[in-house]
Amino acid sequence: MTSLGEVVVVAAIAGCVTGLGALPVLVTDRVSHRVYDGALGLAAGIMVGAAVFALIVPGLELGSPSEVVAGLLLGGTFLLSVNAILPHMHLRFRRDRIEGTAVVDDPLQDDGGPGTSERERDEPTVDDHSSAEDLRRAALVGSTVTIHNVPEGLAVGIAFASGETALGFAIATAIAVQNVPDGFAMAVPAARAGVSRSKTVLYTTLSGGVPEPIAAAIGFSLVIVVSGLFPIAAGFAAGAMIAVVFRELVPSSHGHGYADTATATFILGFALMLLVDTVLAV
């Protein structure tokens, strides 16, 4: 079985990948909506697949359906409660539009895709906002990203504690992929607020590199020490991850005219996790 130290290292690496999302600010603060939405869709598919194959299925094998369901409900409630307290992860949205509708005033580069009108392309960009507003937004998004890394870290620790090493690595990989757009969401407003590029990359990296290994260590230790806790703990982590997908990733990837791209990459991500479960599981 994987040791606690190894679990912490794997979770730390997955968390630090958040810093990769900040690297584009070293060159530009704009990226194609198609690429961004596709990346979010892929991450969402991988995370749902990981929740099902690495957490829910093993939880059902080692416990009762009622235990897993209880964990799912607790995990989903936890994530939604956090969302009720903290600001949402979305980069920017127009004041007169609800979440999931076309985003205009944001740092993502509009590449003229469907759903983008001539009027929208001519509207002011994020550069017209104050640095103070950008700094506040960076702090709020950063706090949300950091909190969301807690259930993800728990999922890594719990997956490894189940004895399924391959699936533990798979779920860590899924989380790492999802952390990249999180890092970009945090880095752009920070860079525009005047935070140095090196500090932007550092802070973004720490937002994932600190909470995820700590949460992974807690999840791993609890399951190892407390016999019979895995089904509930696995359900909790899965519920929180699925809630992140449908509360944050799906709405963020379906507001720029590239919903088909995001949907296709979601299916691809889920299929990849299915292959990991059937081919790589040991």
C-alpha positions as CSV (number, residue, x, y, z in Angstrom):
1,M,0.0,0.0,0.0
2,T,1.1,3.6,-0.7
3,S,2.6,5.3,2.4
4,L,1.3,8.5,3.9
5,G,4.4,10.4,2.7
6,E,3.9,9.2,-0.9
7,V,0.3,10.3,-0.8
8,V,1.2,13.8,0.5
9,V,3.8,14.1,-2.3
10,V,1.4,13.1,-5.0
11,A,-1.3,15.5,-3.7
12,A,1.2,18.3,-3.4
13,I,2.2,17.8,-7.0
14,A,-1.4,17.8,-8.2
15,G,-2.1,20.9,-6.1
16,C,1.0,22.8,-7.3
17,V,-0.2,22.2,-10.9
18,T,-2.5,25.1,-10.2
19,G,0.5,27.3,-10.7
20,L,0.7,26.2,-14.4
21,G,-2.5,28.0,-14.9
22,A,-0.7,31.2,-14.0
23,L,2.1,30.8,-16.5
24,P,0.1,32.4,-19.4
25,V,0.2,35.7,-17.5
26,L,3.9,35.8,-18.1
27,V,3.2,36.2,-21.8
28,T,-0.5,37.3,-22.2
29,D,-3.6,37.6,-20.1
30,R,-6.0,36.4,-22.9
31,V,-6.8,32.9,-24.1
32,S,-9.3,31.5,-26.6
33,H,-12.7,30.8,-25.2
34,R,-12.8,27.6,-27.2
35,V,-9.6,26.3,-25.6
36,Y,-10.6,27.4,-22.1
37,D,-14.1,25.9,-22.4
38,G,-12.7,22.7,-23.8
39,A,-10.2,22.4,-21.0
40,L,-13.0,22.9,-18.4
41,G,-15.1,20.2,-20.1
42,L,-12.2,17.8,-20.1
43,A,-11.5,18.4,-16.5
44,A,-15.2,18.0,-15.6
45,G,-15.4,14.7,-17.4
46,I,-12.2,13.4,-15.7
47,M,-13.5,14.5,-12.3
48,V,-16.9,12.9,-12.7
49,G,-15.2,9.7,-13.9
50,A,-12.8,9.7,-11.0
51,A,-15.6,10.3,-8.6
52,V,-17.6,7.3,-10.0
53,F,-14.8,4.8,-10.6
54,A,-12.3,5.7,-7.9
55,L,-14.7,6.6,-5.1
56,I,-18.3,5.5,-5.5
57,V,-17.7,2.1,-7.0
58,P,-15.1,1.0,-4.4
59,G,-17.2,2.5,-1.7
60,L,-20.1,0.3,-2.7
61,E,-17.9,-2.7,-2.8
62,L,-16.6,-2.1,0.7
63,G,-19.8,-0.7,2.3
64,S,-23.5,-0.4,2.0
65,P,-25.3,1.9,-0.5
66,S,-26.8,3.8,2.4
67,E,-23.3,4.7,3.6
68,V,-22.1,5.9,0.2
69,V,-25.4,7.9,-0.3
70,A,-25.0,9.5,3.1
71,G,-21.4,10.5,2.2
72,L,-22.6,11.9,-1.2
73,L,-25.2,14.0,0.4
74,L,-22.8,15.3,3.0
75,G,-20.1,16.1,0.4
76,G,-22.6,17.9,-1.9
77,T,-24.0,19.9,1.1
78,F,-20.5,20.8,2.2
79,L,-19.6,22.2,-1.2
80,L,-22.8,24.1,-1.6
81,S,-22.5,25.6,1.9
82,V,-19.0,26.8,1.0
83,N,-20.4,28.3,-2.2
84,A,-23.0,30.1,-0.2
85,I,-20.3,31.8,1.9
86,L,-17.5,32.4,-0.6
87,P,-17.7,34.0,-4.1
88,H,-18.0,31.8,-7.1
89,M,-15.0,30.8,-9.2
90,H,-16.2,32.3,-12.4
91,L,-13.8,34.8,-13.9
92,R,-16.2,37.6,-14.8
93,F,-19.8,37.9,-15.8
94,R,-22.0,40.8,-16.9
95,R,-24.1,42.4,-14.2
96,D,-27.2,42.0,-16.3
97,R,-26.7,38.3,-17.0
98,I,-26.9,35.2,-14.9
99,E,-24.2,32.6,-14.6
100,G,-23.8,30.4,-17.7
101,T,-24.7,33.1,-20.2
102,A,-22.3,34.8,-22.5
103,V,-19.4,36.4,-20.8
104,V,-18.2,39.6,-22.4
105,D,-16.1,41.5,-19.9
106,D,-13.5,38.9,-19.1
107,P,-9.8,38.2,-19.8
108,L,-10.6,35.3,-22.2
109,Q,-10.0,36.2,-25.8
110,D,-13.2,36.1,-27.9
111,D,-12.4,34.4,-31.2
112,G,-15.6,35.2,-32.9
113,G,-17.4,31.9,-32.2
114,P,-21.1,31.4,-32.4
115,G,-23.0,33.3,-29.8
116,T,-20.8,36.3,-30.0
117,S,-22.4,39.4,-31.5
118,E,-20.6,42.3,-33.2
119,R,-21.8,44.5,-30.4
120,E,-20.4,42.2,-27.8
121,R,-17.0,42.2,-29.5
122,D,-16.9,46.0,-29.4
123,E,-17.7,46.4,-25.7
124,P,-15.0,47.4,-23.2
125,T,-12.6,44.8,-21.9
126,V,-11.4,44.1,-18.5
127,D,-8.7,46.7,-18.9
128,D,-11.3,49.4,-18.1
129,H,-11.7,48.2,-14.5
130,S,-9.6,49.5,-11.6
131,S,-6.7,47.7,-10.1
132,A,-8.4,47.7,-6.7
133,E,-11.3,45.8,-8.1
134,D,-8.9,43.3,-9.8
135,L,-7.1,42.8,-6.5
136,R,-10.3,42.2,-4.6
137,R,-11.4,39.7,-7.3
138,A,-8.1,37.9,-7.2
139,A,-8.4,37.5,-3.4
140,L,-12.0,36.3,-3.6
141,V,-11.3,33.8,-6.5
142,G,-8.1,32.7,-4.7
143,S,-10.0,31.9,-1.5
144,T,-12.6,30.0,-3.4
145,V,-10.0,27.9,-5.3
146,T,-8.2,27.2,-2.1
147,I,-11.3,26.0,-0.3
148,H,-12.3,23.8,-3.4
149,N,-9.0,22.1,-3.2
150,V,-9.9,20.6,0.2
151,P,-12.4,18.0,-1.0
152,E,-10.1,17.3,-3.9
153,G,-7.2,16.6,-1.6
154,L,-9.5,14.4,0.5
155,A,-10.4,12.4,-2.6
156,V,-6.8,11.7,-3.3
157,G,-6.1,10.5,0.2
158,I,-9.2,8.4,0.4
159,A,-8.6,6.8,-3.0
160,F,-5.1,5.7,-2.0
161,A,-6.3,4.5,1.3
162,S,-8.6,2.1,-0.5
163,G,-5.6,0.2,-1.8
164,E,-6.3,1.1,-5.4
165,T,-3.0,2.7,-6.2
166,A,-3.7,3.1,-9.9
167,L,-7.0,4.9,-9.3
168,G,-5.3,7.0,-6.6
169,F,-2.9,8.3,-9.3
170,A,-5.7,8.6,-11.8
171,I,-7.8,10.8,-9.5
172,A,-4.7,12.9,-8.7
173,T,-4.2,13.4,-12.4
174,A,-7.8,14.4,-12.9
175,I,-7.5,17.0,-10.2
176,A,-4.3,18.3,-11.6
177,V,-5.9,18.9,-15.0
178,Q,-8.8,20.7,-13.3
179,N,-6.4,22.8,-11.3
180,V,-4.9,24.5,-14.4
181,P,-8.0,26.6,-15.3
182,D,-8.4,27.3,-11.6
183,G,-5.0,28.8,-11.6
184,F,-5.7,31.0,-14.6
185,A,-8.9,32.2,-13.0
186,M,-6.9,33.4,-10.0
187,A,-3.8,34.7,-11.8
188,V,-5.3,37.1,-14.3
189,P,-7.0,39.5,-11.9
190,A,-3.9,39.3,-9.6
191,A,-1.6,40.3,-12.5
192,R,-3.8,43.1,-13.6
193,A,-4.0,44.4,-10.0
194,G,-0.3,45.1,-10.1
195,V,1.0,41.9,-8.3
196,S,4.4,41.0,-9.8
197,R,4.3,38.1,-12.2
198,S,6.6,36.0,-10.0
199,K,4.4,36.5,-7.0
200,T,1.3,35.8,-9.0
201,V,2.7,32.4,-10.0
202,L,3.9,31.7,-6.4
203,Y,0.5,32.6,-4.8
204,T,-1.4,30.6,-7.4
205,T,0.8,27.6,-6.8
206,L,0.4,27.8,-3.1
207,S,-3.4,28.0,-3.4
208,G,-3.4,24.4,-4.5
209,G,0.0,23.2,-3.2
210,V,-0.8,23.8,0.5
211,P,-4.4,22.7,1.1
212,E,-4.4,19.6,-1.1
213,P,-1.6,17.6,0.6
214,I,-2.9,18.6,4.0
215,A,-6.5,17.4,3.1
216,A,-5.0,14.2,1.4
217,A,-3.1,13.4,4.6
218,I,-6.3,13.8,6.7
219,G,-8.4,11.7,4.3
220,F,-5.8,9.0,4.1
221,S,-5.1,8.8,7.8
222,L,-8.8,8.8,8.8
223,V,-9.6,5.9,6.5
224,I,-6.5,3.9,7.6
225,V,-7.1,4.5,11.3
226,V,-10.9,4.4,11.5
227,S,-12.0,1.0,10.2
228,G,-15.1,1.0,8.0
229,L,-15.0,4.8,7.3
230,F,-14.0,4.4,3.6
231,P,-17.6,4.1,2.2
232,I,-18.8,7.3,3.8
233,A,-15.5,9.2,3.2
234,A,-15.5,8.1,-0.5
235,G,-19.1,9.2,-0.9
236,F,-18.3,12.6,0.7
237,A,-15.3,13.3,-1.6
238,A,-17.3,12.1,-4.6
239,G,-20.3,14.3,-3.7
240,A,-18.1,17.3,-3.3
241,M,-16.3,16.8,-6.6
242,I,-19.5,16.3,-8.5
243,A,-20.9,19.4,-6.9
244,V,-17.8,21.3,-8.0
245,V,-18.3,20.1,-11.6
246,F,-22.0,21.0,-11.9
247,R,-21.8,24.2,-9.8
248,E,-18.6,25.7,-11.3
249,L,-17.1,23.9,-14.2
250,V,-20.2,23.2,-16.3
251,P,-21.7,26.8,-16.1
252,S,-18.2,28.3,-16.7
253,S,-17.7,26.2,-19.9
254,H,-21.2,26.8,-21.4
255,G,-21.4,30.6,-21.7
256,H,-19.3,31.5,-24.8
257,G,-20.9,29.6,-27.7
258,Y,-18.7,26.5,-27.4
259,A,-21.0,24.3,-25.4
260,D,-20.5,21.5,-28.0
261,T,-16.7,21.6,-27.6
262,A,-17.0,21.5,-23.8
263,T,-19.5,18.6,-24.0
264,A,-17.3,16.6,-26.4
265,T,-14.3,17.1,-24.1
266,F,-16.4,16.1,-21.1
267,I,-17.3,12.8,-22.7
268,L,-13.6,12.3,-23.7
269,G,-12.5,12.9,-20.1
270,F,-15.1,10.5,-18.7
271,A,-14.0,7.9,-21.3
272,L,-10.4,8.3,-20.3
273,M,-11.3,7.6,-16.7
274,L,-13.2,4.5,-17.8
275,L,-10.1,3.3,-19.6
276,V,-8.0,4.0,-16.5
277,D,-10.4,2.0,-14.3
278,T,-10.5,-1.0,-16.6
279,V,-6.9,-1.1,-18.0
280,L,-4.7,0.4,-15.3
281,A,-6.5,-0.6,-12.1
282,V,-4.4,-3.1,-10.1
